[in-house]
């Protein structure tokens, strides 16, 4: 299993270096400051935006019988952040926007015993703190980014698809 996470340097606004992650838990991350937070999300709830982002995926992807569940969570769990920080050289001030947890579709074997289902987590708090205006576009990019990891794409390929942090 492998992959990378994109990062953004909040001081300069420029893209940071991509860092490799050899984990079945793939996340999208940004360096952030609170002044990037959008002022409002209109009447549309965050969950509705995530559902809309899911609906923008190609039907042949959404229709796959093993498509992972997508869950909206307020914040990444502390144990996940601690684990990632210890194993992945996670920079201070970096937010995790989303996380794919599971076995890449391209690496599954018919004889594998599954302990837990594949899941994509979308983290409301970090996305709201990092979003610079278009919340729907940000959520869509996070959902598509994590789906690309589920499909087996590493971070370079995800970037080639235009789904990395900008």
PEKAFEN-V618787 format. One record per pair of residues at least 12 apart in sequence whose C-alpha atoms are under 8 Angstrom apart, sorted by the first residue. I is the first residue (numbers start at 1). J is the second residue. Records with the same first field share a line. If there is no record, write none. Layout:
# PEKAFEN-V618787
I=J + J
This chain:
# PEKAFEN-V618787
1=22 + 23 + 24 + 103 + 104 + 107
2=20 + 21 + 22 + 23 + 24 + 154
3=20 + 21 + 22 + 23 + 26 + 149 + 153 + 154 + 155
4=18 + 19 + 20 + 21 + 22 + 26 + 154 + 155 + 156
5=18 + 19 + 20 + 21 + 26 + 27 + 28 + 29 + 155
6=18 + 19 + 28 + 29 + 30 + 155 + 164 + 165
7=19 + 28 + 29 + 30 + 31 + 94 + 165
8=29 + 30 + 31 + 32 + 165 + 166
9=30 + 31 + 32
10=30 + 31 + 32 + 33
14=166
15=165 + 166
18=155
20=88 + 155
21=88
24=100 + 101 + 102 + 103 + 104
25=99 + 100 + 101 + 102
26=99 + 100 + 101 + 146 + 149
27=96 + 97 + 98 + 99 + 100 + 146
28=96 + 97 + 98 + 99 + 142 + 145 + 146 + 165
29=94 + 95 + 96 + 97 + 98 + 165
30=94 + 95 + 96 + 97 + 130 + 165
31=92 + 93 + 94 + 95 + 130
32=93 + 94 + 95 + 129 + 130
33=129 + 130
34=129 + 130
35=129
36=129 + 130 + 131 + 132
37=128 + 129 + 130 + 131 + 132 + 133
38=128 + 129 + 131 + 132 + 133 + 135
41=135
46=124
47=72
49=136 + 139
50=72 + 139 + 140 + 143
53=136 + 139 + 140 + 143 + 144
54=140 + 143 + 144
56=140
57=144
68=117 + 118 + 119 + 120 + 150
69=118 + 119 + 120
70=119 + 120 + 121 + 122
71=119 + 120 + 121 + 122
72=121 + 122 + 123 + 124
73=121 + 122 + 123 + 124
74=123 + 124 + 125
75=123 + 124 + 125 + 126
76=96 + 123
95=126 + 130
96=123 + 126
97=122 + 123 + 124 + 126 + 127 + 142
98=120 + 121 + 122 + 123 + 142 + 143 + 146
99=120 + 121 + 122 + 146
100=118 + 119 + 120 + 121 + 146 + 147 + 149 + 150
101=118 + 119 + 120 + 121
102=116 + 117 + 118 + 119 + 150
103=118 + 150
104=149 + 150 + 151 + 152
105=150 + 151 + 152
106=151 + 152
107=152
120=143 + 146 + 147
122=142 + 143
127=139
141=163 + 164
142=163
144=163
145=158 + 163 + 164
